[in-house]
Amino acid sequence: MTDERPKPKYGELAPEGWVWQPPKEATPDPVPENEAPPAPAPVARPSGRPPVDPRWPAPDARAARSSTGAPSGDPATGAEPSDVPAPKRGLTVDVNITIVLLVLGTLSVGSSVATLLDLNGYMTTAGATFGLGGYPANEVTRITGVTGAVLHVLLIAGTVWLSIRRIKRQKLAFWVPLTAAIVSFLITCVCVAIAFSQAPELLDSLTTLPAVATITPTP
């Protein structure tokens, strides 16, 4: 005998009032608010060393940190403000002297460059002033003046750069502009000597001493 009844679907044969609910998943017990979570288990170390608590750095790490110093940007542990070396007073005086010499040197170089760029005119004016006659303007003197002016500009630029570099490294720098002043004077002397060599008669008038009159005392 076959069962001609339709097969049950969607709980049609469930008891009256029964509702299916999904099974509840197992959840851990909540931890009370005033109770701290359990500490992690110590990590065993090889070679018979005692276990290390993960919440604290290893002694080796603390020793390495103390030997290498505090991280960059943080003051060293135990360092007092008085332990920081203060800049030497001599270096402060050196900086002030160097700045003054650089300013004076820049003004002097500016005057020398203006003279050398018109060296022909300067020689003509000098000859007329000292009564040595005129000066024949020539191309050699002009090129000599321009070359001397360029050397002066390069010299003052190198002097400023080297002085600032030594100041940043906290080294004495006052001797740099002093040395540059000597070199500048030598460049000017060489340029003027070349200019005088283009007018031998003017150079002879400058180097010849006037006759000294002999005064005979009266008896």
NUSE-546070 format. One record per residue (C-alpha): residue number from 1; residue in three letters; x, y, z. Coordinates in nm, 4 decimals, always signed. Layout:
<atom NUM, "Ala", <X, Y, Z>>,
...
END
This chain:
<atom 1, "Met", <+0.0000, +0.0000, +0.0000>>,
<atom 2, "Thr", <+0.1484, +0.3279, -0.1073>>,
<atom 3, "Asp", <+0.1221, +0.6576, +0.0760>>,
<atom 4, "Glu", <-0.0568, +0.8935, -0.1573>>,
<atom 5, "Arg", <-0.0265, +1.1920, +0.0708>>,
<atom 6, "Pro", <+0.1987, +1.4772, -0.0549>>,
<atom 7, "Lys", <+0.5436, +1.5023, +0.0902>>,
<atom 8, "Pro", <+0.5811, +1.7627, +0.3665>>,
<atom 9, "Lys", <+0.7387, +2.0972, +0.2779>>,
<atom 10, "Tyr", <+0.8518, +2.3889, +0.4916>>,
<atom 11, "Gly", <+0.7507, +2.2371, +0.8251>>,
<atom 12, "Glu", <+0.3974, +2.1490, +0.7260>>,
<atom 13, "Leu", <+0.4030, +1.8448, +0.9560>>,
<atom 14, "Ala", <+0.5679, +2.0335, +1.2489>>,
<atom 15, "Pro", <+0.3713, +2.0537, +1.5756>>,
<atom 16, "Glu", <+0.1491, +2.3520, +1.6150>>,
<atom 17, "Gly", <+0.3304, +2.6559, +1.7625>>,
<atom 18, "Trp", <+0.6799, +2.5238, +1.6872>>,
<atom 19, "Val", <+0.9219, +2.7707, +1.5189>>,
<atom 20, "Trp", <+1.2689, +2.6746, +1.3958>>,
<atom 21, "Gln", <+1.5624, +2.8811, +1.5222>>,
<atom 22, "Pro", <+1.9266, +2.8566, +1.4114>>,
<atom 23, "Pro", <+2.1631, +2.7047, +1.6638>>,
<atom 24, "Lys", <+2.3551, +2.9540, +1.8803>>,
<atom 25, "Glu", <+2.7314, +2.9757, +1.8327>>,
<atom 26, "Ala", <+2.9537, +2.9364, +2.1314>>,
<atom 27, "Thr", <+3.0792, +3.2761, +2.2544>>,
<atom 28, "Pro", <+3.3519, +3.3319, +2.5130>>,
<atom 29, "Asp", <+3.2553, +3.4579, +2.8512>>,
<atom 30, "Pro", <+3.2774, +3.8364, +2.8776>>,
<atom 31, "Val", <+3.5648, +3.9791, +3.0792>>,
<atom 32, "Pro", <+3.4606, +4.2093, +3.3624>>,
<atom 33, "Glu", <+3.5537, +4.5734, +3.3120>>,
<atom 34, "Asn", <+3.7565, +4.5992, +3.6324>>,
<atom 35, "Glu", <+3.9546, +4.2842, +3.5586>>,
<atom 36, "Ala", <+4.2746, +4.3130, +3.3489>>,
<atom 37, "Pro", <+4.3327, +4.0641, +3.0666>>,
<atom 38, "Pro", <+4.5658, +3.7788, +3.1515>>,
<atom 39, "Ala", <+4.9353, +3.8437, +3.0880>>,
<atom 40, "Pro", <+5.0939, +3.6582, +2.7979>>,
<atom 41, "Ala", <+5.2974, +3.3559, +2.8795>>,
<atom 42, "Pro", <+5.6741, +3.4100, +2.9080>>,
<atom 43, "Val", <+5.8747, +3.3213, +2.5996>>,
<atom 44, "Ala", <+6.1402, +3.0582, +2.6566>>,
<atom 45, "Arg", <+6.4927, +3.1533, +2.5490>>,
<atom 46, "Pro", <+6.7481, +2.9057, +2.4134>>,
<atom 47, "Ser", <+7.0772, +2.8025, +2.5740>>,
<atom 48, "Gly", <+6.9368, +2.7826, +2.9229>>,
<atom 49, "Arg", <+6.8593, +3.1556, +2.9613>>,
<atom 50, "Pro", <+6.5652, +3.2584, +3.1806>>,
<atom 51, "Pro", <+6.2303, +3.3232, +3.0080>>,
<atom 52, "Val", <+6.1557, +3.6773, +2.8912>>,
<atom 53, "Asp", <+5.8322, +3.8620, +2.9595>>,
<atom 54, "Pro", <+5.7032, +4.0028, +2.6244>>,
<atom 55, "Arg", <+5.5757, +4.3146, +2.8021>>,
<atom 56, "Trp", <+5.9307, +4.4263, +2.8835>>,
<atom 57, "Pro", <+6.2325, +4.4588, +2.6499>>,
<atom 58, "Ala", <+6.5086, +4.2093, +2.6842>>,
<atom 59, "Pro", <+6.8087, +4.3072, +2.8988>>,
<atom 60, "Asp", <+7.0325, +4.2861, +2.5917>>,
<atom 61, "Ala", <+6.8133, +4.5368, +2.4066>>,
<atom 62, "Arg", <+6.8140, +4.7748, +2.7041>>,
<atom 63, "Ala", <+7.1932, +4.7504, +2.7278>>,
<atom 64, "Ala", <+7.2340, +4.8147, +2.3532>>,
<atom 65, "Arg", <+7.0027, +5.1153, +2.3705>>,
<atom 66, "Ser", <+7.1881, +5.2662, +2.6652>>,
<atom 67, "Ser", <+7.5245, +5.2165, +2.4931>>,
<atom 68, "Thr", <+7.4145, +5.3728, +2.1648>>,
<atom 69, "Gly", <+7.2337, +5.6641, +2.3275>>,
<atom 70, "Ala", <+6.8799, +5.7952, +2.3056>>,
<atom 71, "Pro", <+6.6940, +5.8107, +1.9708>>,
<atom 72, "Ser", <+6.7483, +6.1127, +1.7516>>,
<atom 73, "Gly", <+6.5451, +6.4160, +1.8529>>,
<atom 74, "Asp", <+6.5106, +6.3042, +2.2199>>,
<atom 75, "Pro", <+6.7439, +6.4239, +2.4926>>,
<atom 76, "Ala", <+6.9678, +6.1562, +2.6389>>,
<atom 77, "Thr", <+6.8518, +5.9992, +2.9626>>,
<atom 78, "Gly", <+7.0127, +6.1662, +3.2618>>,
<atom 79, "Ala", <+7.1644, +6.4487, +3.0567>>,
<atom 80, "Glu", <+7.1451, +6.7890, +3.2155>>,
<atom 81, "Pro", <+7.1247, +7.1163, +3.0218>>,
<atom 82, "Ser", <+7.4624, +7.2109, +3.1646>>,
<atom 83, "Asp", <+7.6191, +6.9050, +2.9988>>,
<atom 84, "Val", <+7.5619, +7.0510, +2.6488>>,
<atom 85, "Pro", <+7.8826, +7.2266, +2.5373>>,
<atom 86, "Ala", <+7.8315, +7.5983, +2.4845>>,
<atom 87, "Pro", <+7.9907, +7.7745, +2.1859>>,
<atom 88, "Lys", <+8.3346, +7.9107, +2.2628>>,
<atom 89, "Arg", <+8.3671, +8.2829, +2.3105>>,
<atom 90, "Gly", <+8.6670, +8.2934, +2.0777>>,
<atom 91, "Leu", <+8.4579, +8.1548, +1.7927>>,
<atom 92, "Thr", <+8.1952, +8.4257, +1.8455>>,
<atom 93, "Val", <+8.4619, +8.6967, +1.8249>>,
<atom 94, "Asp", <+8.6070, +8.5306, +1.5159>>,
<atom 95, "Val", <+8.2669, +8.5335, +1.3445>>,
<atom 96, "Asn", <+8.2213, +8.9057, +1.4144>>,
<atom 97, "Ile", <+8.5707, +8.9937, +1.2878>>,
<atom 98, "Thr", <+8.5243, +8.7785, +0.9780>>,
<atom 99, "Ile", <+8.1951, +8.9476, +0.8899>>,
<atom 100, "Val", <+8.3493, +9.2947, +0.9257>>,
<atom 101, "Leu", <+8.6460, +9.1967, +0.7089>>,
<atom 102, "Leu", <+8.4184, +9.0497, +0.4437>>,
<atom 103, "Val", <+8.2144, +9.3711, +0.4253>>,
<atom 104, "Leu", <+8.5277, +9.5857, +0.3963>>,
<atom 105, "Gly", <+8.6761, +9.3482, +0.1417>>,
<atom 106, "Thr", <+8.3618, +9.3583, -0.0715>>,
<atom 107, "Leu", <+8.3669, +9.7400, -0.0766>>,
<atom 108, "Ser", <+8.7377, +9.7420, -0.1642>>,
<atom 109, "Val", <+8.6898, +9.4895, -0.4433>>,
<atom 110, "Gly", <+8.4045, +9.6960, -0.5861>>,
<atom 111, "Ser", <+8.6326, +10.0031, -0.6037>>,
<atom 112, "Ser", <+8.9186, +9.8016, -0.7574>>,
<atom 113, "Val", <+8.6903, +9.6482, -1.0219>>,
<atom 114, "Ala", <+8.5613, +9.9913, -1.1243>>,
<atom 115, "Thr", <+8.9204, +10.1189, -1.1616>>,
<atom 116, "Leu", <+9.0482, +9.8167, -1.3529>>,
<atom 117, "Leu", <+8.7604, +9.8206, -1.6008>>,
<atom 118, "Asp", <+8.8801, +10.1707, -1.7049>>,
<atom 119, "Leu", <+9.2513, +10.1210, -1.6524>>,
<atom 120, "Asn", <+9.3439, +10.3395, -1.9543>>,
<atom 121, "Gly", <+9.1504, +10.6323, -1.8112>>,
<atom 122, "Tyr", <+9.2992, +10.5751, -1.4650>>,
<atom 123, "Met", <+9.6548, +10.5824, -1.6040>>,
<atom 124, "Thr", <+9.5821, +10.9028, -1.7994>>,
<atom 125, "Thr", <+9.4424, +11.0696, -1.4872>>,
<atom 126, "Ala", <+9.7357, +10.9535, -1.2743>>,
<atom 127, "Gly", <+9.9905, +11.0833, -1.5241>>,
<atom 128, "Ala", <+9.8236, +11.4257, -1.5419>>,
<atom 129, "Thr", <+9.7903, +11.4450, -1.1646>>,
<atom 130, "Phe", <+10.1600, +11.3832, -1.0983>>,
<atom 131, "Gly", <+10.2757, +11.5907, -1.3942>>,
<atom 132, "Leu", <+10.4230, +11.2919, -1.5745>>,
<atom 133, "Gly", <+10.2646, +11.3641, -1.9099>>,
<atom 134, "Gly", <+9.9881, +11.1885, -2.0987>>,
<atom 135, "Tyr", <+9.9307, +10.8157, -2.1258>>,
<atom 136, "Pro", <+9.8732, +10.6465, -2.4636>>,
<atom 137, "Ala", <+9.5631, +10.4307, -2.4347>>,
<atom 138, "Asn", <+9.6178, +10.0837, -2.5782>>,
<atom 139, "Glu", <+9.4468, +9.7442, -2.6066>>,
<atom 140, "Val", <+9.6931, +9.5624, -2.3795>>,
<atom 141, "Thr", <+9.6095, +9.7892, -2.0884>>,
<atom 142, "Arg", <+9.2360, +9.7455, -2.1472>>,
<atom 143, "Ile", <+9.2587, +9.3642, -2.1563>>,
<atom 144, "Thr", <+9.4798, +9.3684, -1.8469>>,
<atom 145, "Gly", <+9.2237, +9.5762, -1.6572>>,
<atom 146, "Val", <+8.9315, +9.3510, -1.7550>>,
<atom 147, "Thr", <+9.1268, +9.0380, -1.6560>>,
<atom 148, "Gly", <+9.2172, +9.1919, -1.3199>>,
<atom 149, "Ala", <+8.8522, +9.2850, -1.2564>>,
<atom 150, "Val", <+8.7356, +8.9285, -1.3263>>,
<atom 151, "Leu", <+9.0019, +8.7880, -1.0923>>,
<atom 152, "His", <+8.8872, +9.0235, -0.8174>>,
<atom 153, "Val", <+8.5240, +8.9086, -0.8527>>,
<atom 154, "Leu", <+8.6226, +8.5412, -0.8392>>,
<atom 155, "Leu", <+8.8466, +8.6113, -0.5415>>,
<atom 156, "Ile", <+8.5772, +8.7792, -0.3305>>,
<atom 157, "Ala", <+8.3240, +8.5073, -0.4198>>,
<atom 158, "Gly", <+8.5641, +8.2328, -0.3132>>,
<atom 159, "Thr", <+8.6515, +8.4228, +0.0034>>,
<atom 160, "Val", <+8.2871, +8.4546, +0.1107>>,
<atom 161, "Trp", <+8.2167, +8.0874, +0.0364>>,
<atom 162, "Leu", <+8.5217, +7.9595, +0.2253>>,
<atom 163, "Ser", <+8.4595, +8.1911, +0.5218>>,
<atom 164, "Ile", <+8.0969, +8.0786, +0.5620>>,
<atom 165, "Arg", <+8.1997, +7.7146, +0.5325>>,
<atom 166, "Arg", <+8.4594, +7.7475, +0.8085>>,
<atom 167, "Ile", <+8.2147, +7.9365, +1.0314>>,
<atom 168, "Lys", <+7.9584, +7.6576, +0.9968>>,
<atom 169, "Arg", <+8.2244, +7.4049, +1.0957>>,
<atom 170, "Gln", <+8.3186, +7.6214, +1.3960>>,
<atom 171, "Lys", <+8.6713, +7.6850, +1.2702>>,
<atom 172, "Leu", <+8.8704, +8.0093, +1.2671>>,
<atom 173, "Ala", <+8.7874, +8.2059, +0.9527>>,
<atom 174, "Phe", <+8.9230, +8.5583, +1.0066>>,
<atom 175, "Trp", <+9.2455, +8.4759, +0.8213>>,
<atom 176, "Val", <+9.0551, +8.3976, +0.4999>>,
<atom 177, "Pro", <+8.9557, +8.7609, +0.4153>>,
<atom 178, "Leu", <+9.2994, +8.8814, +0.5306>>,
<atom 179, "Thr", <+9.4695, +8.6447, +0.2879>>,
<atom 180, "Ala", <+9.2298, +8.7495, +0.0146>>,
<atom 181, "Ala", <+9.3178, +9.1169, +0.0761>>,
<atom 182, "Ile", <+9.6868, +9.0414, +0.0185>>,
<atom 183, "Val", <+9.6093, +8.8492, -0.3010>>,
<atom 184, "Ser", <+9.3875, +9.1348, -0.4225>>,
<atom 185, "Phe", <+9.6656, +9.3865, -0.3639>>,
<atom 186, "Leu", <+9.9113, +9.1729, -0.5620>>,
<atom 187, "Ile", <+9.6664, +9.1425, -0.8543>>,
<atom 188, "Thr", <+9.6232, +9.5204, -0.8646>>,
<atom 189, "Cys", <+10.0009, +9.5791, -0.8536>>,
<atom 190, "Val", <+10.0580, +9.3380, -1.1414>>,
<atom 191, "Cys", <+9.7883, +9.5032, -1.3542>>,
<atom 192, "Val", <+9.9281, +9.8539, -1.2903>>,
<atom 193, "Ala", <+10.2832, +9.7359, -1.3654>>,
<atom 194, "Ile", <+10.1702, +9.5932, -1.7000>>,
<atom 195, "Ala", <+9.9934, +9.9210, -1.7770>>,
<atom 196, "Phe", <+10.3104, +10.1222, -1.6979>>,
<atom 197, "Ser", <+10.5147, +9.8906, -1.9194>>,
<atom 198, "Gln", <+10.3106, +10.0146, -2.2174>>,
<atom 199, "Ala", <+10.4451, +10.3695, -2.1658>>,
<atom 200, "Pro", <+10.8212, +10.3513, -2.0892>>,
<atom 201, "Glu", <+10.8598, +10.7287, -2.0925>>,
<atom 202, "Leu", <+10.5937, +10.7648, -1.8267>>,
<atom 203, "Leu", <+10.7647, +10.4967, -1.6172>>,
<atom 204, "Asp", <+11.1016, +10.6750, -1.6557>>,
<atom 205, "Ser", <+10.9481, +11.0035, -1.5427>>,
<atom 206, "Leu", <+10.8070, +10.8292, -1.2383>>,
<atom 207, "Thr", <+11.1281, +10.6510, -1.1377>>,
<atom 208, "Thr", <+11.3758, +10.9371, -1.2083>>,
<atom 209, "Leu", <+11.4529, +11.1349, -0.8988>>,
<atom 210, "Pro", <+11.4751, +11.5130, -0.9386>>,
<atom 211, "Ala", <+11.8146, +11.6750, -0.9002>>,
<atom 212, "Val", <+11.8940, +11.7771, -0.5478>>,
<atom 213, "Ala", <+12.0154, +12.1354, -0.5199>>,
<atom 214, "Thr", <+12.3286, +12.1804, -0.3117>>,
<atom 215, "Ile", <+12.3130, +12.4671, -0.0781>>,
<atom 216, "Thr", <+12.6518, +12.6177, +0.0100>>,
<atom 217, "Pro", <+12.6463, +12.7695, +0.3508>>,
<atom 218, "Thr", <+12.7690, +13.1302, +0.3689>>,
<atom 219, "Pro", <+13.0648, +13.1952, +0.5936>>,
END
